[in-house]
């Protein structure tokens, strides 16, 4: 599933999440095992092994879309 966010696009599947940031043409990628979703500030957080980054999803609708595509529960 492709989700548009203010910074670019999120491509989410049951196995991984890939974020394509438009402004700096950067791609962030992580397995869903290393991803969590924090509801209060609408953040996608990747933290596992050597992966450590976070990104604002901009809205609760975007957060729900990522949750639906990956099966990751939203915390908080």
DANOR-V593820 format. One record per pair of residues at least 24 apart in sequence whose ideal C-beta (glycine too) atoms are under 8 Angstrom apart, sorted by sequence separation. I is the first residue (numbers start at 1). GAP is how many residues later the second one is. D is the distance in Angstrom with one decimal. If there is no record, write none. Layout:
# DANOR-V593820
i->I gap->GAP d->D
i->I gap->GAP d->D
This chain:
# DANOR-V593820
i->39 gap->24 d->6.5
i->19 gap->25 d->7.5
i->28 gap->25 d->5.6
i->37 gap->26 d->5.8
i->17 gap->27 d->6.9
i->28 gap->27 d->7.1
i->17 gap->29 d->7.4
i->37 gap->29 d->6.4
i->37 gap->30 d->5.8
i->10 gap->34 d->7.2
i->35 gap->35 d->6.8
i->37 gap->35 d->5.5
i->39 gap->35 d->4.5
i->19 gap->36 d->5.8
i->36 gap->36 d->6.9
i->37 gap->36 d->7.3
i->38 gap->36 d->7.7
i->39 gap->36 d->6.3
i->40 gap->36 d->4.7
i->35 gap->37 d->5.8
i->37 gap->37 d->4.6
i->38 gap->37 d->5.6
i->39 gap->37 d->4.6
i->32 gap->38 d->4.9
i->37 gap->38 d->6.5
i->38 gap->38 d->5.5
i->32 gap->39 d->7.3
i->36 gap->39 d->6.3
i->32 gap->40 d->6.1
i->10 gap->47 d->7.3
i->7 gap->48 d->6.8
i->7 gap->49 d->7.4
i->17 gap->49 d->7.1
i->5 gap->50 d->7.6
i->6 gap->50 d->7.4
i->5 gap->51 d->7.7
i->7 gap->51 d->7.9
i->5 gap->52 d->5.5
i->6 gap->52 d->4.6
i->10 gap->52 d->7.4
i->5 gap->53 d->5.0
i->12 gap->53 d->7.5
i->17 gap->53 d->6.4
i->3 gap->54 d->7.8
i->12 gap->54 d->5.1
i->14 gap->55 d->7.5
i->10 gap->56 d->6.1
i->13 gap->56 d->6.5
i->14 gap->56 d->6.2
i->5 gap->57 d->5.5
i->12 gap->57 d->3.8
i->13 gap->57 d->7.1
i->14 gap->57 d->6.0
i->4 gap->58 d->7.9
i->12 gap->58 d->5.2
i->3 gap->59 d->5.5
i->3 gap->62 d->4.8
i->3 gap->63 d->6.2
i->1 gap->64 d->6.6
i->3 gap->66 d->7.6
i->1 gap->67 d->7.6
i->1 gap->68 d->4.0
